[in-house]
């Protein structure tokens, strides 16, 4: 007699997880907005503007308190919000990322990053991103005026 394993797996998931449409099944942004008490590393990275790796390093360094269950980390919402305020994503540097400049100028990523790497467009490196300050961008554009 053939047994439908899919039906067994579905039933055991419903019993163990409560319902199929839990906050864990939602995209990161929706789960964070759903008012849950604990957030995943990905969700904390999203709300703080940092990378996943940066949040993991903060947990490992002890600067961000987290709970480990199996291979996953969970951060209390209050701790995540405090971390987000402290990290500030760009660490207090105001300006434009390469992607934001792409939208403003209709130029390619490669062209803008080439300008930055050649020194024609001054920038500050914050983590993995280059930030062009508003003043540097204004001066760059003034230098290109015909």
HELIX and SHEET records of a PDB file:
HELIX    1   1 UNK A    5  UNK A   17  1                                  13    
HELIX    2   2 UNK A   23  UNK A   25  5                                   3    
HELIX    3   3 UNK A   28  UNK A   33  1                                   6    
HELIX    4   4 UNK A   41  UNK A   48  1                                   8    
HELIX    5   5 UNK A   52  UNK A   61  1                                  10    
HELIX    6   6 UNK A   77  UNK A   87  1                                  11    
HELIX    7   7 UNK A   98  UNK A  105  1                                   8    
HELIX    8   8 UNK A  109  UNK A  118  1                                  10    
HELIX    9   9 UNK A  134  UNK A  143  1                                  10    
SHEET    1   A 3 UNK A  38  UNK A  40  0                                        
SHEET    2   A 3 UNK A  72  UNK A  76 -1                                        
SHEET    3   A 3 UNK A  67  UNK A  69 -1                                        
SHEET    1   B 2 UNK A 124  UNK A 126  0                                        
SHEET    2   B 2 UNK A 129  UNK A 131 -1                                        
END                                                                             
